[in-house]
Amino acid sequence: MSSLICNSSAQKIWFDEYNLWILLSDGRQLSVPLIYFPRLKNASPEELGNYVISGGGYGLHWDDLDEDIHVESLLAGQYQKEAV
């Protein structure tokens, strides 16, 4: 696996109407459509804001939503799109 995937961790996250944005430790910004994460897509702004960057930046966790996202998986393109 590429070191661009393995050594990248989240420093900051934020949302716009359609996307989860992640600022990575190496300066890159990653945008992932919220449609890939139904719990996040359907969450209130307050629920979205109640997250923890865990594992030294390698994980994102929303306790109230029971949602966990691994940064390495996002960078590898491993996520499951909501059934349409």
C-alpha angles and dihedrals in degrees: 000000000000119000086230086069102034098046099043120103134176119258099172139001133198139164139229124188094283109017148057109223124202127191107209126212091248092057099259120130120217124199120196123182113247089226086079090063111046094184091056093041091055096040126109120246088254092054092048090052093053098081138125126216099219140184095035091305098315095107140043119206135188107187095187091052097039089232127145125179126185114214092212090057092052092051090050090051093246109145134113120242118224113259109258 
